[in-house]
Amino acid sequence: MSKERESEKRDESEEKNQLPWTNLEISSLIRGVFRFGENEWPELLEDIDVNPSRTPNQLAIKWRQIKAIMMNDLKRIRSES
């Protein structure tokens, strides 16, 4: 098996084994981004209330997902007005 494929399989299995995000973690992440800004994931991780197994990369991925949802909601709201 190629190293690239091994890496993909490892990434997939890590995603499957991740803990679901709680509402407390999500709201803590949002507050942390407003306080520290985007791309300050290591510092943010030390300051916010999330599961200790979370990584800076997981914070970044979750923030991108949250931001996409918020942008879609804003577009929908604007189109309705």
N, C-alpha and C positions, 0 to 999 in steps of 0.2 A: 504494500500500500504506500502511496506517495506521502511525503511529509505534509503536503498541502491538504490532502484528504484526511490525514490523521488530525490535523489542526481543526478542520471543519467538523469532524466527528466530536472532538473534544469540546468545541464551542457549543455544538448542539446539545451535548449531554449536560454541560454546565447550565445552559438555559433551562433545560427540563428540570434540573435539580434545584433551581432557585426557589427561595421562599417567596410566597406572594407578598406584595407590598401592602401594608396596613394603611388605613386612612391617616393615622397619626404620623407614619413615616412620610406619606405623600405631602401632608400639610407642613411638616417640618422641612422637607426638601424645598417646597415652594418658598417658605419664609427664609430659608438659608440662601437661596438664589437671589432673592430680593436684597438680602443683607450683604452677601459677599460678591454677587455677580456670577455670571456664567464662567465656566472654565477654571474655577478655583476649587475643583472637586476634592483634592486632598485636605485642604483647610476646612472646607465645608463639612467633610465627613467627620472631622474631629469635633465639630461644634454642634451638629444637629442630632436629633434623637431618632436614630435608625438602628436596625439590627446590627450588631457588631460584625457580622459576617459580610456586610455590604462592602463593595469596593468602590473606589472613585469612578471606575468605568461604569459600574451599575448605576451610580447616581447620574452620570452624563446621559446614559441611554434612557433612563426613566424621565429625566428632564426633557429630552427631545420628544418623547411620547406625550408628555403633559402639554408641552408647548404646541405640538401639532393639534391636539384636541382643542386647546384654547383658540388657536387661529381658525380652525374650522367653525367653532361656535361663533366667533366674531363675524366671520363671513356670512354665516346663516342669519345672524341677527341683523346685519346691515342689509341683506337682501330682502328681509321681511319688512323693513321700514320704508 
